[in-house]
Amino acid sequence: MTIHLYGDARSWVELSTVTHVASDVRGGRSEEPRNIERIRQAALQSFARSGTGATTMRGVAAAAGVSLGLVQHHFATKAGLIAAVDEFVLELVVSSMARPLPEPPVDSVAEIGGRVTAIFADHPEVAAYLSRALVDGSAVGTRLFDALIGVGVARWQQRIDRGEVRPDVDVTWAAINAIVLALGAISLRSHVDRHLPAPLTEPAQLERWQRAVDTLLRDGLFVSRSERPDGSAPAE
């Protein structure tokens, strides 16, 4: 049987899009969470690689293996897609960093360092997206920095209360310094990689980075004056 279609090419494209959306939706509501996750992940990878400005809804649909109509069905607009990616990234990073510190004698510095390197290792696209967001001055970069400052200040205050660090530590700057060490490596990763034998996201380099940062935060880099070769005494 031959079916005759009437109308211009634009009408056919619109009909085709509607048909694809209907087919996707009829696939069952059980597919919706998987479709949303697949679309969001495709968008995150494209945003991380090319930036939000250069990413199109049609490109995200193609990368996710779904119709453009389904992307629009779930996220409506590109702004809606960006917002969904931002919320996902914020939830992933902040929820990990905000988990309570383990009780002593667990090394809290190594614990937090492990959380940071786990994000790099398990979610490199998140690290790449944050790198762009921090440099571009986007809203998600501001929200992330502010959230991490709040979490960091509370964590350093807890360390003071436990007697792990000196009581005169400036908790605001302690939090900022720790965040700069992590976010600085993210935002400058292309430059950092040039001075490493392998990319920072390689397991061996992540382990090396964590050891260096942990040592810096826990022990500092300078020997005490009493231990120096010239035998100079500590400053009064």
N, C-alpha and C positions, 0 to 999 in steps of 0.2 A: 504494500500500500504506500502511495506517495502522499506526503503531507506538504502542502504549499504554504509558505510563510509570506505574509505581506508586510509592507512597511519598509522604512529606510534602514540603513545599517545601524544607526544609533539605537533604534527601537529594538533591533535584534540583540545588540550588546546588552542593553538594559534587561531584556527578557532572559538572556543567558545568565546574567549575574544573579537575578532573582531566583532562577532555577537552581543554580549552584548553591545559593544560601539555603533554599528550601531543602535541597538534598542533604546538605551538611547538618542542618537542624534535625531532619528526620532520622539522622544517624543515631539518635537517642540522647537523652539528657545525660546519660552516664558518660558520654564523650565530652561533655562541655568542660569539666575541669581539666581534662587532658588537652583539649584544644586551646583553652585559655593559657595554660602553662607553656604549650608549644609556641604559641604566638608571642607571648611575653619573652620567652627565651630567645626567639629569633630576633625580636626587637632589641633586646639587651645586647646581643652580639653585634648587631648592625650599628647601634648607637656607640658601642665601645670602639668599633673598628673605624667607622666613618663619621661619627657625630650625629646628633639629632637632625641638624639642618639638611644633611645630605641623604638621610634615610627617608624612603617613601613607604606609604602604607602598602602599595602594590609589591614593593620589594620584600617587605616583611611577610606578606602573604605567601609569596613564592618560596621564601626561605623556610617558612613553617609548613609548606605543603598544603595550604588551605586556600579557599577563595578569598578575594578581596572583600566580598560581601560579608563573609564570616568575621573577618577582622573588624569591619565596621559594626557588625551586629554586637560584638562583645565590648568594643572600646570606643565606638562612635567616631572619634576623630583622632588625628595624630597626637593632639594635646592630651587626649584621654589615655593613649597608649604610653606616652612619656610619663604621665602621672602614675600609671600602674607600675611601670618599671622602677620609677623613683621610690615608690612605697615598698616594693619588693626588696630593693637594695638596702634601704634604710632599715627595714625589719631584719634582714639577714645580718647586717653588720652590728647594729646596736644591740640586738637581742643576744648576740654572741658575747660582745664586750661587757654587757650589763649583768651577766650571770654572776652570782655571789662568789667572792673569793673563797677558796678552800681553807679550811682551818689549818693552822700551823701543826706540824712542821713543814707542810707543803710549801715549796718555794713559789710565792705569789708572782714574782717577776717572771719566772720561767712559764708559769701557767698562762699569764696574759700574753707573753710572747708566742706561746704555742697557738693561742687563738688567732693572733694576727697572721702568722704564717699559714695556718690552716685555711684562712680565707683566700690567700694567694694560691695555695696549692689546689684547693677544691673548687674555687670559683674565680679563675683568672679573668673571666670576662667582667666580673664585678669590679675587680681591681683596675682593669683597663677603663671601665666606664667612670669610676671615681677619679681616675687620673685626668680624664677630660673634664669632668665636672668641676674639679678643684681649680684647674687652670682657666677654664672658661668663665668661672664665677657664677655658675648656675645656682638655682635655688636649692637643689638637692645637696650641692657641696656645702652651702651655708648651713642647712639643716643638720647635715651629718656632723660637721665640725662642732656646732653648738651642743648637739646631743652627746658627743663623745667628751666634750669638756665637762658637762654635768656628771657623766658617769665617772670620768677620771678624777675629778675633785673628790667625789664621794669615796672612791677607792683609796686615794692617798690619805684621806682623813681616817679611814678605817685602819690603814697601816700605822698611822700615828697612834691611834687609840690602842692598838695591839702592842705597841712598843717596838715595831719592826724598823722604824726609821726615827731620826732625830725629831724631837717635838717642835724644833724651830724651822722645820721645812716649810717653804712657801708652797702651799698645796696648789694654788692656781698655776704657778709656773711649773711645778712638778708635773701637773696634768698636761699643760701645754707642751712642755719639752718632750714628753713621751709620745704625744700625738704627732708632733712635728717629725720625730724620728720615723714613725710609721707612714704617715701621709706624705712626707717628703720623699721617701723611697718610692711611693706609688706615683706621685706626680712627676718625678724626675727619672722614672724607670728607664727610659730610652738612653739617658746619659749614664745612669748607673751601670747598665748592661755593657757599655763600652769598656768599662774598667774591670769587668769580671771575666773569668775564663769560660763562663756559660751564662745564659740568661738568669736573671734573679729568680724567676719562677721555677727553675730546676730544683729538685729536692735538695741536692747538696749545697746549692747556693742559699736556699731558704734557711737551711740548718746553720750555715755559716753566719748569715745575717742575724739570725736570732741569738746565737751565742755572743756575737759582738755587742748587740744592743743590750742583752741581759747583763753582760759584764759592765757595760757603761752605766746602766741604771743602778745595779746592785752594788758595785764595788768602786766605780769611778776608774780613771785611767792613770792617775798619778800616785806614786808611792808616797807614803807619809814622809815628812821631813826627817824623822828619826831613822828611817830606813835608807836614806839617800847616801851615796858613797862619800859625800863630803862630811857626813855626820852632823849636818846642821840640825838644830833643835826645832821642834814645832813652834810655830808662832804663838805668842801668848794672846 
